[in-house]
Amino acid sequence: MSKVVNVHDLKTNYSKYLEQVVGGKEIILGKHGKPVAKLVPIAKKRITRKPGALEGKIRVAEDFDETPPEWIEAMEQSIEDDIAG
């Protein structure tokens, strides 16, 4: 179990303990040496992904995987220019 930190010590060294919590450590707070509360890092909320959630909302063009002829021409010209130096 972690060391119990009394309220006075917490108030005096708040920044130090907050940095420890940010670093993932849990801080046990106590009153008269007895644990009464715990400071813990906030867990990041996990987003549950639902397969098919975008069904019907995205359209893929028929020619999405075809290279435009002007790109091919530009690449061929670039290669010819490199060879000609």
Buried (B, 14 or more C-beta within 10 A) or exposed (E): EEEBBBEEBBEEEEEEBEEBBEEEEEBBBBEEEEEEEEBEEEEEEEEEEEEEEEEEEEEEEEEEEEEEEEEEEEEEEEEEEEEEE
